[in-house]
């Protein structure tokens, strides 16, 4: 099946490109909802620790339940970027960094789609509907542009019937230090290598080139701040039994992520109607990513991004009338992106007050309690770390392991006996919990605890 060839376009400013690359990312990246996840705070705190100590922590420096025990911060480089942006311009700087990442992602997807179809804005819109539920200022957002660029490089290599240049393997160095999704990048390269082996007219040459590229990628993954453990850690996480207790690791359902299933339904209907022409290896790759997305919510974004790169070529008309972007449009987009990101760093931005950002509640903690052991809500652990207070638990569930996370789940669901045991074991002196906590209902009825502070984010109780 020959690939359709794009033709250049000469004309007026590409308004749809400016919408895709500038307006949509600016709106999404500047939303306060990107901070509605307690993990944002501990990622920033980790980056600050690395900057201050000029080292990557090998043991936990933050909690009191795991203090001094092993920790593998595989997202350390992304955390340094977030901490640098936070120190430069506060939450506005973090939002500007997220906006820049979204602009790069959208630019890659749009430019690739524009080569094949006229309605290049549609893949962007469909992709964003799937991404929004996972759009938080966390390391995975910085890895999204890499995923798009990596998939595009594989496509270009196949168009030219060769393996990607060996220098492209260096992207794996960056990706491995940013986020654990580099494993998906290796799988994508393997899928395209298989396609080359099956479809190339010179199979021995294809085998040599793609094996060499694969070896270079594997070597590049080992260049990370955690060595071999940094490569193996994502695989170890997948074996933890506590994963279903965390929202993003749970199976996808229409009730949990309705936008994703809506986009999936429309996309499948278009596929049945238009019957896009893709090689079977690419359908196999999309099917595998769909299986992962249904298995765990966190993989929905990866499917959306890879599909936005792969499907436009399949929908290309046989006469190949699609166009590339004009140079003036590109320069306007680049200049506009730089201006919007710069403006974002100087505009004031504060997260909404909620259980992921309970800053008013933290400010109400009496000084004498700040150094005492606390049992906190799961999403509140990150903000406590950023405030310099050691939590019982936070979003680093892979570090704490099955025993502590599963035990905490029992406590959080109102198991009075498990709570009493934790109080005795860790000498818990106070609790800070969200208002919808079942444990909070138990504590409110207990004469052993007195109310210290309460607001819309949660409540603080201290032992009498």
N, C-alpha and C positions, 0 to 999 in steps of 0.2 A: 504494500500500500504506500504510494508516494506521498510525502508530506507536502502540504500546500505551501507555496512560497509567497511571502508578504511583498507588497509593493509600496514604495514611498508615497507620502502624501504631501502635497503643497497647497496651502490654503490659509484660511484665517486661524486666529487663535483657537486652540482646542479647549473650549469651555468645560467639556466633560472631564478633561484631564485635570483642570484646575479644581473642579469640584472633588474629584477623587483624591488628589494628592495634597490639596491644601485645606479646603473647607471641612470635609468630613473628618479627617484626623484632628484638626484643630478643635472641633466641637467635642469629639469623643475624648481627646486627651486632656481637655481643660475641665472635664466634668468632675465634681467632687466625689462621685461614686467610685472613682479609681482608688480611693483610699478606704473604701468600705470593706476592708479585710485586715484583721489584726496582724497578719504576717508582714504587711508593709513596714510596720514599725521595727520589728526585730531584724528585717533585712537591712534597714538603714542603720540600726545600731551595730550590726555585724560589720558593715562597711566602715563605720566610724572606728570600731575596734581595730580593724586591719590597718587603717590609715594611721591611727595613733601608735600602734605597736610595730608597724612595718613588718608584719608577719601574718600568716594565716593560722587561726587557732586550731590546735590539734585536740584540745579538750574544751568542754563547755565552760565559758567564763560567766554565764548569765544566771542560770537557775540555781536554786538551792537543792533540788532533788537530784540533779545530775551533775552538779558542779565538780569539775576536775576529771570527769569521765570522758571517754573518747567521743569525738565529734568529727564528722567529715563534711565540711562546708563546701560542697561541690559547686555552689553558685557564687563563690567568693568574688569573682570579677564583676558580675552584675551588681553585687552589693556595694562594691567600691564605687561604681558609677552612680548608684542611687545616693550613697552617702555624700559623694562629692557634689552632686546636684543639690542635695539638701543643705549642705553647708554653704553653698554658693548663694542660694536663693530660697531656702525653705521649701515649703510644699509646692510653691510655684515652680521652683527649679526641677523638682521631681516630675511635676506635670509636664513641663517643657521637654524633659527627657522622654517621657512616654509618648508625647506628641511627635517628637522626632522619629522614634521607632515606628510609629504608625504611618508617618509620611513615607518612610523608606519602604515599608511593607506595601503600602498602596501603590507607590511608584513602580515597584517591580511587577506587581500583579497587573496594573493597568497597562504598562508598556508592553508586557507580554501578550495580554488579551487583545490589545489594539493591533497587533500584528496579524490577528486572525479574524476578528469580528469587529463590526462597527459599534455595536452596543457594548463597549468595553467597560462601561460603568456598572452594568448588571452583575458581573462576577464580584465587583467590589461590594455592592450593596448586599448581595447574598452572603458573602463571606462575613461581613460585619455583623449581620444578624446572628450568626453563629458565634462570633467572637465576643460580643458584648457581655454575656454572662461571666466570662473569664477575664474581662478587661480590668485588671487591678495593677497597681504600680509594683509589680513583682518581677523577678528575673525572667519568667517565661515570655513576657511581652518583648523584652530585648532580644529574645531568641527567634521571635516570629519573622523578622526580616531575613535572618539567616536561613530559616527553613524555606522561605520563598525563593531566595537567591540560589540556594543549593539545588532546589528542584529545577529552577530555570537553567542552571548550568548543565544539569543532566540532560535536559531537553535539547539544548544547543549542541551538546556533544553528539547526541544521537542524530540530529539533523546533518551533522558533518561526518557521520560514520567514523567516529573516533572516541577515545576516552577523554574525559576532561583533562586539561593540562595539569601536570603534577603540582604546580603552584597552588591550584585550587584546593588541594588537600590541607593547606595551611588554615583554611576556614575552620577546619575541625579543631585546631588549637584554640581559636577564639570561642567556638561553640562549646567545647568540653569544659571550659572555665566559666561559661555563662550559665549553662542550664543542662540538666540531665537528658533533655530531648535530643541530644546529639546521637543517641542510639537510633532514633528514627531516621536521622540523616544517613547513617550507615546502611540501614535497611533500604532506603530509597536508592542509594548508589548501587546496592546489590541487585535491586529490581531492574534498573537500567542496564547493569552489566549483563544480566540474564537476557534481556531483550537484544543486546548487541550480539551476544553469542548465538542467539537463535536467528536473528534477521540479517546480520552482516554477511555480505558476499565473501568476505575473507575472514572466516572464523578463527583460524590460528592467530592472525594479527589482532583481532578483537579480544581474544582470550588473553594474549600477552599484555595488551594495553590496559585492560580493565583489572587484571590481576595486579599489575604494577601500581595502578591508581589505588586499588583497595588496600594494598600493603602500605602505601604512603599515608592513606587515611588512618589506618590502624596505628601507625607510628605517631602520627600527629596527635591522636587522642591521648597518648601517653605523656604528652607535654602539657601537664596541668599541675596545679598547686598541691594536689593530693596524691600524685603518682599513680600506681596501679589501682589503689583503692578508689581514686576518683573515677576510674573507668568502671570498676565493678560495683560501686555503690548503687547506681540506678537499678541494677539487677537485683541487688540485695533488698532494696525497698519493695520491689514487686512481690517478695516472698513473705512480707509481714502480714500477720493475721488481723491487725487492727485497721487496715486500710478502709474497709467498709464503714468504719465509724466516722470517717472524714468525708465531708460532702463531695468534694471534687473527685474522690476515688470511688464513689458509688456508681452503680449502673445508671445509664441514661434512661430517662422515662419522659414521656410528653409532659407530665406534671412538673418535673424537675427543670427541664430545659425546653419549653414549648417553642421558642424561636428556632432552635436547632431542628426540631422535628418538622416545623413548618417549612423551613428552607429545604430540608431533605425531601419532603413530599413533593414540593414544586420541582426540584431538580430531577427526581426520579420520573416525574410526569413528562418533563421536557426530554429526558433521555429516551423514554418509550415513544414519544411523538417524533422527535427529530432523528433519532438513531445516530448519534455522533460516531465518527469513525476514529477509534483509538485501537492501538495494538493491544493484544490480549494481556500482555505483561502489565500494562498500565491499568487496565480494568482490575487485574489481580491485586495491584498495589492499592487501588482505591477501595476494593472490597476488604482487604486486610485492615486498612485504616478505619473503615466503617465498623468492622468488628471490634476494634479497640475503642472507638468512640461509644459504641453501645455498651461495652463492658465497663468503661469508666468515663465519667463526664469530662475529665481533664483532657482527654484525647480528641474531643470534638473540634477544638481549635485547629489541631494539626490536619485533620481531615478537610476542614473548610479551606485552609490555605493551600494545601496540595491540590485539591479539586479545582480551586480558582486558577491555578497555574496550568493544570493538565487539560481540563475540559474545553477551553476556548478553541484550541487547535482542532479538536474533534468536531466542533460545531462550525468550523470554517467552511464557506461555500466552496464547491469544487473548482469554480473558476478563479478562486483566490483573489477577491477584490478588496480584501481588508487592507489597512494602511498602517504605516508607522507614524509616530508623532512628529510634528514639525519642530525644527530647532528653536524657533521663537517661543513656542509653548513650553519647551523644556527649560529654557533659560528663565522664563517668567516663573515657572514652578519652582525652580531652584532658588531664585531670589526671594520669592514669596515664602518659601519654607523657612529660609534663614531668618527672615524678618519676623514671622509668626513665632518661631521658637525663641528668638531674642526677646520679643514682647512678653512671651509667657513667663520668662524668668523675672520680670520686674513687676508683674501684676500680682497683687496680694491674693492668696488662696489659702483657705483653711478647711480641713475636713469637717463634715457634719458631725455633730456630737451624737455618738451612738456607742454600742458596746465594742466596736472595732476601734473607736477613737474616744475613749471616756476621759478626756483631758480635764473636764471640770470635776469629775469624780476623783481623779487622781490628785488634783490640787487640794481636795478636801481631806486627804489622808493625814491624820495627825503625825507630827514628826516622830513621836515615840514609837509609832507602829511601822514606819518605813523600813526599819532594819529587822523587824520581826517576820517570822514565816507566815505567808499568806496562802490561802487556797483560793485561786482565782478562776474566773470563767476562761474557757479555752481561747476565745478571741481577744481577751484582755491581756494575755500573757505578753504579746509583742509590745503594746504600749507601756506596760510596766517595765519591760527591759529598757525601752528608750528613755523612760523616766529615771532609770538607775535603781529600780527596785527588783529584787530577785523573785521571779514567779515560781509557782508550783509546777506549771506546765505552760507551753506555748505551742505555736504551729510547727515546731520541729519534731513532729511525731516519729519520723524515721530515726531520730537520735534517741528519743526516750524509749522506744521499743514497745513490744506488745504488752508486757506486764504492767508497766506504769500507765500506758494509754488506756488499756482495757479496764484497769482498776479505776482510773479517773472517770471513765464513762459510767461506771456503776455509781460512783459518787454523784456525778452531775445529774443522773437520772433519779436522784432522791433516795439512794440506798443509805439509810441512816446508820446501819452497822458499819458499812465500808467507810462512811464519813467519820464516824467516831474512831475507827482504827487509824485512819490517816491523821486525825488530830493528835492522837497519842504518839504515833510513830514519828511525826515530823514536828511536834509541838506547835501546831497551828495556832496562832494568836488572833488572826483576823481573816475575814473572807471578803472578797469583792466579786460580785456575781451580777450577770445581766438580769433584768426584770422578769424574763420568761424562764428563768432557771427553776427546775423542780426542787433543787436543793434549797433554794432561797425560801420556798414555802415552808420547808421543814425548819429552817433556822428561825424564821419569823415567829414560829410557835414555841420555840425553846427558851426557857428562862435563863439559859447559860450564855445567851448572846444578847448584846445590846446594839441598837442602831446608832451608827456614827454619821452616815450621810446617805442621801437618796436623791436621785434625779432620774431623768428619762433614759439614761444609759444603764443604770443599775443601782446597786446598793452596797454599802459597806457595813459590816457587823464586826464587833470585837468581842472576844471572850471576856466575861465578867471576872 
